[in-house]
Amino acid sequence: MTRVLLEVCVDTIEGAWTAAENGADRIELCAALTEGGLTPSLGLMSAASSLPVPVYAMIRPRSGGFRYSDAEKALMLRDIKAAEQAGLAGIVIGATDDRQELDRSFLSAALSGTPLPATLHRAFDTLADIGKSVCEAIELGFERILTSGQAAKADQGLEGLKAAVACAAGRISIMAGSGVSAGNAMRLLKDAHVDELHASCSSPSQAVAPGAAELRLGFMPSTGTRSTDAELVRALRDAMNHFREAAE
């Protein structure tokens, strides 16, 4: 059995190196993971280009839904060029229209205008029809779909994940994400038959003292900050390796 790939999403250069050095096969590079991941700065993209694993840049100009204005779409196209110029390996992108389907016109222009391979992010989980959307993603030229099976967490979306895998029929990679950990990796791989796993592998890193200026001024969430945890990356990688060994 071939190696099941692990992608780790990060929003700091330290997190990117931690993930790469502890078992991640690919990095999804973001800003603001607390907002679901936004486009990283050019400086962060440039710094991440020296990592020993492929780095894909999130192309998402704001938090919220995935219907974008013409001005936002123009910005996203410029951000794709920035990812190219920074020397990254790929992009992560998605957009929907007012019918809750993929914005085929924009995504076609975005993907045809860059040599970088692309992942369709969890905008997929908001779409009306899994089977139709998988086929459209293939037609548009995406190389993989990141999905939780249209549930809040991947291990709650097994039926949706299985449906996506069945529709893909080996034509596009299906990567399970949202709440993925060493504890549920085996189940996701065994029951849903997904091709790859995606996780943040993060843990609390900085507690917030009551009355701290950063908290009072709104610079930090009341729950504190999180960072990529080397032990969690290794544990997830080990669980995935055990699955491969058991399947051989």
N, C-alpha and C positions, 0 to 999 in steps of 0.2 A: 504494500500500500504506500502511495506517495505521501510525503509530509503534508499535514494539514497546516495551512499558513495562519499565523497569528498577527493581526494588526492591532496596534495600540495607539489610541488617540491621546495626544498631549497638547498642552498649550504653553510650555516653557522649553527652552533649549536644554535645561538640566533634565527635564522629564524625557525628552527625546533621547538623550544619551543613556539614561537609565533603562529605558525600554529596549533600546538597541543592544545594549550590553548584557541583557538578562533574558533574551529569548524571543524578542519581537522580530518577525520577518519583514515587517513594513510599518511605517509610521504614518498616521494621519495627523498632519500638523495644523493646529487651529490656534485661534485666540478665543478666550472666553468660553471655556468648556461649561461653565455654569449656565451659559445661555444656549447650550446645545452645540457650540462650536461656530466660530465666525472666521472670516478670512484673516490669516496671520499677517503681520507686517512684513514688508520687504526685507527688513533687517533680520527677522527671525527666519524667513525662508532662506536667505543667503547663508546664515549660520548653519542651518540644518542640512544644507547641501553637502556638507562634508561627512555626514553620518555614514556608517558602513552598510546601511540597509536602505532600500528605496523609501523615499519620502513623498507623500501625496499631500498637496495643499488643499485645505477646505476653501471653497469659493462660495461664500455666503455673506452678503454685505450687511446683514442685520439679523436680529433675533425675530421670532414670530413665524408667521406662515411663509409659504413659498411662492406666492403670486407676486411678481416683481414688476415695478414700473419700467418704462423705457430707460429712464435715467439710471435705475439700479442695474438693468441688464447691460448698459454700456459700461458701467463700473465693473461688473463681473468680467466682461471681456478684457478689460484692461488688467484686472487682477490675474487672469489666466496668462497674459503676456508676462506679467511680473514673475509668475511661477516658472515660466520658461526661462526667463533671463537669469533667475536665481539658480538654475540648473537642477530643479527638482524633477522627480521621476514621473509625476502624474498629478491629477487633480481629482477633487471630490465635489460633485455639483448636483443640483436638482432644481427643478422649477415646475410649477403647476399652472393650469389655466382655470378659468371660472367654471369649468365643467368638472373639476376635480380629477383631471387627467394630466398627463405630462404635457408641458409646454413644448410641443414637438418643434415648432418653428425656431424658438430661441435655442433649445438644446442642440438642434441640428447645426445651427450656425456656430454655437460655442465649440462643439466637438470637431466640426469640419475645419475650424479655423486654427486648430492647434495640433501639433504632432504628439502631444502628451496623451497617454491613455487615461481613461476616466472611470471613476466609480460613481454610480448613482446612489446618493445618500438617502436618509430615511424620509425624505419627501415621499418616497415610494410608499411608506406606511400610511399616508393620508389619501392614497388613490382609491378610486371606487372599485376597480376590477383588477385583481392580482394577475390573472392569466393574461389579460389584454396588456397590462402594463409591463409584464416581463417581456412579451413579444415586442412591444414598442421600444423597450430599452435595448434589446438585441438589434433591432432595425436601426436605431440611432447610433450604434457603435460602442455602447458602454461595454467594459470588460467584466464588471461585476455589479451586483446590487447589494447594498447594505440594508438589512431589514430585521425587524423584530417579529415578523409575521403579523404585523399590524396590531400588536398588543403592546401594553406598556413595557413589558419585559420579554425578552426572547423566550425564556422558559415557560411563559404563559401563551406564547404564540406558536406552539408546535404545529398546529394544523395549518396555519398560514404559511409557515416556513416550508412544510412538506408540499403544500400546493405550489409555492414558488419554485421549489426544486423540481417538481414534476413538470411544470410548464417550461422550465429552463432546459430540461432534457440534455444537459451537458453543453448547451450552446453558450451559456454565460455562467459565471461563478455566482453562487448565492452565499453571502457572508452574513452570519447571524450576529447581531449586536444588540446591546441594551441589557444591562444586568448580567453580563457573561462573566463567569468566574470559574476557578478550579472546581468548585462544588457542583456546577451544573454543566460543565463542558462535555463530559462523557454522555450525558443524556441528550444534549443538543446534537452531538455528532452521530450518536447511535440511532436516535429516534427520528430526527429531522433530516439526516443525511446531507447537511450543509457542507459546503466546500471549504469554508474558512470561518474563523471567529474573530470578532472585534470587541475590544474591551478597553476601559480606561485604566484598570489595575491601579486605582488611586486609593489613598487613605488620608485621613486628617493629618495635616502637617503643621498647622499653626493655630493654636487656640486663641480666642479673643478675650482679653481681660475685660470684665465689666467696666463700663465707663471709658474704655479706650477711645482715643480720638479718632482712630480709623473707623471704629464701629459707629461712633456718634455722628461722624460726618458722612457715613454711607459708603466708605471706600472698601469695606469688607462685609461679608455676610455675617449674621449673628452666629452661624454654625462654624465659622472659621474657614480656613482655606484647605485645599487638598492638593496632593502632589503624587506623581507616579511613584509607586512602591515597588522596589526591586524584588522583594520577596513574593509579592502577588504576581508579578510578571513570571517569575521562575515557577511558581506553583501552577499557574495556568499552562505554561509551556509543558511542564512535566505531565499534567493531566492529559494534555493532547497527545504527548508522546506515548503515554500508557495506552491510550485508545488505539493508536496505530499499531503498537506492538501486539495488543490483544486481537486485532483484526487480521494480523498476518498469519 
